[in-house]
Structures are given as C-alpha cells and as structure tokens.
Amino acid sequence: MNDDLALNALSAIANETRLKILKRLVKAAPNAMSAGELAEHVEATPSKVSFHLSALEDVGFISSSREHRKINYTVNFQSLGALLNYLLVDCCADNEVVRNCCIQSKNCC
C-alpha cells in the first residue's frame, strides 16, 4: 500500500456512518448484509447507505454481490489488514510500543 491508497482508505472510514457500516459488516462476517439491513442498523435511509457503501467499496473495504434484485455486501478483511499493516509497519516503523498496543489494546491509550 502506498501513501495515496492509505489516505483514500482512511478518508473512507473517517465518517460516522461508514465506520458504523464497516463495524457491522465485520460483526456479520462471513455473512453478507443488504443495504436495507445495514440502513436499519445505522438508522439511515437505504439511499444514504448506498452512497456510503459505494465509498467503502471504492477503496476495497467491502465487496458486493447480486442475488436476484438484492445486492449483498461483505467485508474484505485483506484490504483492512493491508491498511493496518501499512500503519504499523510503514508509518510507525514497526515500533515495538505501537505493536504491543495493537496486541493488547486495553493496556494502551
């Protein structure tokens, strides 16, 4: 991952609705969810959720698949992992303190 991709990915999750959607899809994994189901969870209209889903899909955090007229969404853990790896290794130079915080997050910050 390069700086531009990381900035786009961080920008995509720097929104309350998109972060809620992503967290919900992570919890639902490996199961998929429709835009309507996600809209209920984040208390937004399906059209608003579709807008946010598009932003998350553009950076690769989620994938969609069509089932008849319904579009289902799933989280892409590889893409999320690539961003986390970039932050830990590239940005933080694999700093031991930061790495330990990732492993034992309750003891940090």
DAPEUR-V55873 format. One record per residue. N is the residue number from 1. RES is the residue in three letters. PHI is phi in whole degrees, 0 to 359 (999 if undefined). OMEGA is omega in whole degrees, 0 to 359 (NA if undefined). D_CENTER is the distance of its C-alpha to the mean C-alpha in Angstrom with 2 decimals. Layout:
n = (N:N)
res = (RES:RES)
phi = (PHI:PHI)
omega = (OMEGA:OMEGA)
d_center = (D_CENTER:D_CENTER)
This chain:
n = (1:2:3:4:5:6:7:8:9:10:11:12:13:14:15:16:17:18:19:20:21:22:23:24:25:26:27:28:29:30:31:32:33:34:35:36:37:38:39:40:41:42:43:44:45:46:47:48:49:50:51:52:53:54:55:56:57:58:59:60:61:62:63:64:65:66:67:68:69:70:71:72:73:74:75:76:77:78:79:80:81:82:83:84:85:86:87:88:89:90:91:92:93:94:95:96:97:98:99:100:101:102:103:104:105:106:107:108:109)
res = (MET:ASN:ASP:ASP:LEU:ALA:LEU:ASN:ALA:LEU:SER:ALA:ILE:ALA:ASN:GLU:THR:ARG:LEU:LYS:ILE:LEU:LYS:ARG:LEU:VAL:LYS:ALA:ALA:PRO:ASN:ALA:MET:SER:ALA:GLY:GLU:LEU:ALA:GLU:HIS:VAL:GLU:ALA:THR:PRO:SER:LYS:VAL:SER:PHE:HIS:LEU:SER:ALA:LEU:GLU:ASP:VAL:GLY:PHE:ILE:SER:SER:SER:ARG:GLU:HIS:ARG:LYS:ILE:ASN:TYR:THR:VAL:ASN:PHE:GLN:SER:LEU:GLY:ALA:LEU:LEU:ASN:TYR:LEU:LEU:VAL:ASP:CYS:CYS:ALA:ASP:ASN:GLU:VAL:VAL:ARG:ASN:CYS:CYS:ILE:GLN:SER:LYS:ASN:CYS:CYS)
phi = (999:253:302:298:296:296:297:296:294:295:297:296:261:273:212:301:294:295:295:298:298:298:298:292:293:297:295:282:306:272:285:267:226:274:299:297:296:293:300:299:294:264:55:221:287:303:292:294:295:300:301:290:299:298:296:290:288:301:265:88:286:224:232:237:216:265:232:61:267:262:254:253:238:227:279:252:294:296:292:297:297:296:294:297:298:302:296:289:276:280:285:260:52:52:303:300:296:295:301:296:295:294:281:239:301:287:266:245:56)
omega = (178:184:181:178:179:179:177:180:179:178:181:181:179:180:185:181:180:178:177:179:181:179:180:178:176:180:183:185:9:181:178:176:178:177:179:178:179:179:177:183:184:178:179:178:177:180:177:179:178:176:181:177:179:179:179:179:180:180:174:180:178:176:179:175:183:174:187:180:185:175:180:183:175:179:177:184:179:180:176:179:179:178:180:177:178:181:182:188:186:183:186:177:180:180:184:180:180:179:179:176:177:182:183:188:181:181:182:176:NA)
d_center = (15.52:17.57:17.51:16.87:13.79:12.43:13.52:11.94:8.45:9.27:10.85:8.10:6.44:10.16:10.87:11.60:11.07:7.65:6.65:8.91:7.69:4.27:6.87:9.33:8.08:7.80:11.24:12.52:12.01:14.04:15.04:13.85:13.97:15.64:15.04:17.99:16.75:13.51:15.88:18.06:15.51:14.40:18.03:17.72:19.52:18.25:18.89:16.83:13.86:14.57:14.50:11.01:9.89:11.82:10.14:6.65:9.02:11.09:9.01:8.39:4.76:6.78:10.55:13.34:16.80:19.87:22.11:25.19:24.31:21.01:17.65:15.26:11.52:9.91:6.82:7.67:8.22:10.44:8.25:6.19:9.83:11.29:9.77:10.92:14.10:14.71:14.57:16.78:19.15:19.46:19.08:20.51:22.94:22.02:23.81:25.03:24.46:20.79:20.38:22.24:20.10:17.04:19.22:20.96:18.68:21.18:23.89:22.29:22.02)
